[in-house]
Amino acid sequence: MARGRPSRTRRNERRDRHGRGLRGPLLPASLPAARTRAERFDDLVLDAVDLLERRWAQELAGVEFAVEDVPPSDPAPWEDDAVPLGRLFPADGASPPRVVVYRRPVETRADEDDLDDLVAEVVIQQVAHLLELPPDDVDPRYGED
């Protein structure tokens, strides 16, 4: 009879190797705190777009709005070396115009309290560029503190 390690049988499938129970979410998915930062940021962009679409519904009818984590590493020719917070991609053939807001650069420049204001400003700036209007004409609240 060989003497080796005794074979272990798992008595309790609900424990991990350290004797702790299975880990699960701390909050139910139905609570607002269970949402990720990216999901909350998407909601801020949608709120800003909704406010603008009320006033500019016809002009923004075919415009796509998107959120990306970071801008591409190759800047557009008209941009300086600063990291963009958002970018407008004009209509190109069959693709409609697209406004993109970059989540990580915006989050690093704003406090938690000011994030919604900065997101709204970035969206307003890009829509103003699209409509070829000053940002104050797109939304009179632009630049207010």
N, C-alpha and C positions, 0 to 999 in steps of 0.2 A: 504494500500500500504506500503510495507516494505521499510524502508530507509536503504540501505546498500551501498556498493561500486557500483558506476555506472559500468555497464559492458563496457569493452573496446573492441572495434573492431579494428583489425589491419588494419590500413589504408595503411601502406606501408610495404610490406613483405621484402623489401630490407634493413631494418634497424634492428639492434639488440636491446636489451632492454636498452642500454645506448644511443641510438640515432645515433650510428655510422653505417656506411655502412658495408656490408659484407667484410670480409677480404679475400684476395687472395694472390697468390704468388707475390713477389716483382719483380722477374725477370722471363722472359719467360724461359721455359724449354730448349729452343734451345741455350741459352747462357752458356758458360763454368762456369760462377760463380754460376749458378743455381744447379750445381752438389753438392752432399753432400761430406763431408770429406771422408766417407767410399768409395764412388764411385771414388773419385780422388785417394785414396790409392790403390784401385783395379787396376786402370789404371797404377800406378807406378809399381806394381808387374808384370802386363802383359808386360810392356815395358822391364823390367829387364829379364823376361823369354824369350821374343822375341829375345833379343840380344844373349842370351845363346843358343837358339835353332838354330840360324844361324850356329853356330860353332859345336854344339853337337847334331845335328838333330837325328841321329840314336840312340845315347845313351839315349836321353830324349824322345823317341817316345812314350813310354807307361806311362810316369810319369805324375801324376796329381799334379797341383799346386792349392793351396787354401789359402784363407785369413780367419782368425777367429779373433774376437775382442780381446779375452784374452785367455791365455793358461789355460788348466785345472788345478784345484787346487792340483792335485796329480802329483808331478814331476816324470819324468822317473828315474829309479834307477841310471843311469850314470850321471844325472844332479846334480849340487850342488844347494844351496839354492837361487841362483840368478834367476830372472825371465827370461825365455827364450824369445828370439826375434823371433825364428823360430824353427821348428822341422822337422826332417825327419822320416817318418814312412815307414820302408822297406816293400817290397812286402810280402804279407801274404796270401798264398793259391791263391784264385781267385782275390784278390784285388791287384791292381798295387801299386808301390811305390808312396808315396804322400809327397810333400813338403808343409808345412804349415807355413805361416808368420803371426805373431800375431800383429794386427794393433795397439792396444792401447799401448803396451810396446814400440814399435818402434816409435810411435808418441811422446811419452813422452821423449824419449832420443835424439830426433833430433829437430833442428830448422826447420822452414818452408823452408829455403834455402837448408838445408842439407838432407831433408827427402828422396829425390830421391836417393842420394848416399848411405844412410844407408839401404834403401830397397834393392838396388842392392847388397850391401855387404852381407846382410842376405841371399838373394837368392843364391848368389855365394857360400857362406859357406855351405849351405845345399846341393847344387848340387855337390860341391867338396866332401862332406861327402858321398853322394850317389855313385859317380864315384870313390871314394877312391883315390883321387888326391889332391895335394895341391891347395888351392884357386888361387894361381898365375898361375897355369897351366890351370885352368878352364877359367879364364879371366885375361889376362895380366894387365888390368887396376885395378885389385883388390889392395886396400890399397893406391892408389894414392890419393893425395889431390887436 
